[in-house]
């Protein structure tokens, strides 16, 4: 999510998550602010380093600088990397 954003429950990424899960693909959600162990019946990961290392594909609303080192794994609609 975008820094400072609190609208992850209404994010456009949710539709993508639902479609991916419908294909039987395991989804892991990175959300350091979450108090729960699951979000939309998907495991929540709070450790960003572990998340980046463990996941094969990362779907993100925005391309954040923290993802530059794994950009080959990142899929986003942020084509121009400008919010």
C-alpha positions as a Markdown table, in Angstrom:
| # | Residue | x | y | z |
|---|---|---|---|---|
| 1 | Unk | 0.0 | 0.0 | 0.0 |
| 2 | Unk | 1.0 | 3.6 | -0.4 |
| 3 | Unk | 2.8 | 5.1 | 2.6 |
| 4 | Unk | 0.2 | 6.5 | 5.1 |
| 5 | Unk | -2.7 | 4.8 | 3.3 |
| 6 | Unk | -5.3 | 3.3 | 5.6 |
| 7 | Unk | -7.7 | 2.1 | 2.9 |
| 8 | Unk | -6.3 | -1.4 | 2.3 |
| 9 | Unk | -9.7 | -2.9 | 2.9 |
| 10 | Unk | -11.1 | -1.1 | -0.2 |
| 11 | Unk | -8.0 | -1.4 | -2.3 |
| 12 | Unk | -8.3 | -2.3 | -6.0 |
| 13 | Unk | -5.8 | -5.1 | -5.3 |
| 14 | Unk | -8.5 | -7.1 | -3.5 |
| 15 | Unk | -10.1 | -8.0 | -6.8 |
| 16 | Unk | -6.8 | -9.3 | -8.1 |
| 17 | Unk | -6.3 | -11.3 | -4.9 |
| 18 | Unk | -9.7 | -12.9 | -5.3 |
| 19 | Unk | -9.0 | -13.9 | -8.9 |
| 20 | Unk | -5.6 | -15.4 | -8.1 |
| 21 | Unk | -7.0 | -17.4 | -5.2 |
| 22 | Unk | -9.9 | -18.6 | -7.4 |
| 23 | Unk | -7.2 | -20.3 | -9.5 |
| 24 | Unk | -5.9 | -22.2 | -6.4 |
| 25 | Unk | -2.8 | -20.1 | -6.0 |
| 26 | Unk | -1.7 | -19.4 | -2.4 |
| 27 | Unk | -1.7 | -15.7 | -1.5 |
| 28 | Unk | 0.4 | -14.1 | 1.2 |
| 29 | Unk | -0.4 | -10.5 | 2.2 |
| 30 | Unk | 2.3 | -8.2 | 3.5 |
| 31 | Unk | 0.7 | -5.9 | 6.0 |
| 32 | Unk | 2.9 | -4.8 | 8.9 |
| 33 | Unk | 0.0 | -2.9 | 10.5 |
| 34 | Unk | -2.4 | -5.9 | 10.7 |
| 35 | Unk | -3.2 | -7.4 | 14.1 |
| 36 | Unk | -4.6 | -10.5 | 12.5 |
| 37 | Unk | -3.0 | -13.6 | 11.2 |
| 38 | Unk | -5.1 | -13.6 | 8.1 |
| 39 | Unk | -6.6 | -11.1 | 5.6 |
| 40 | Unk | -9.3 | -12.4 | 3.3 |
| 41 | Unk | -8.4 | -15.9 | 4.3 |
| 42 | Unk | -4.8 | -15.4 | 3.3 |
| 43 | Unk | -1.8 | -15.5 | 5.6 |
| 44 | Unk | -0.4 | -12.2 | 6.7 |
| 45 | Unk | 3.4 | -11.6 | 6.7 |
| 46 | Unk | 4.7 | -8.6 | 8.7 |
| 47 | Unk | 8.4 | -9.1 | 8.0 |
| 48 | Unk | 9.3 | -7.3 | 4.8 |
| 49 | Unk | 12.6 | -9.1 | 4.3 |
| 50 | Unk | 11.0 | -12.5 | 4.7 |
| 51 | Unk | 8.2 | -11.5 | 2.4 |
| 52 | Unk | 10.6 | -10.4 | -0.4 |
| 53 | Unk | 12.7 | -13.5 | 0.0 |
| 54 | Unk | 9.9 | -16.1 | 0.2 |
| 55 | Unk | 7.4 | -15.0 | -2.4 |
| 56 | Unk | 7.8 | -15.8 | -6.2 |
| 57 | Unk | 5.6 | -13.0 | -7.4 |
| 58 | Unk | 4.6 | -9.8 | -5.7 |
| 59 | Unk | 1.5 | -7.9 | -6.9 |
| 60 | Unk | 1.6 | -4.3 | -5.7 |
| 61 | Unk | -0.6 | -1.2 | -6.1 |
| 62 | Unk | 2.4 | 1.0 | -6.4 |
| 63 | Unk | 6.1 | 0.5 | -7.2 |
| 64 | Unk | 7.9 | 1.5 | -4.0 |
| 65 | Unk | 11.6 | 2.0 | -3.8 |
| 66 | Unk | 11.9 | -0.8 | -1.3 |
| 67 | Unk | 11.0 | -3.2 | -4.1 |
| 68 | Unk | 13.7 | -2.1 | -6.5 |
| 69 | Unk | 16.0 | -4.9 | -5.6 |
| 70 | Unk | 13.4 | -7.5 | -6.6 |
| 71 | Unk | 11.6 | -5.6 | -9.4 |
| 72 | Unk | 11.7 | -8.7 | -11.6 |
| 73 | Unk | 9.1 | -10.3 | -9.2 |
| 74 | Unk | 6.9 | -7.2 | -9.0 |
| 75 | Unk | 3.7 | -6.7 | -11.0 |
| 76 | Unk | 2.0 | -3.4 | -10.7 |
| 77 | Unk | -0.3 | -1.0 | -12.6 |
| 78 | Unk | 2.2 | 1.8 | -11.6 |
| 79 | Unk | 3.8 | 1.8 | -15.1 |
| 80 | Unk | 5.6 | 5.1 | -14.7 |
| 81 | Unk | 6.4 | 4.7 | -11.0 |
| 82 | Unk | 4.8 | 8.0 | -10.1 |
| 83 | Unk | 2.0 | 7.3 | -7.7 |
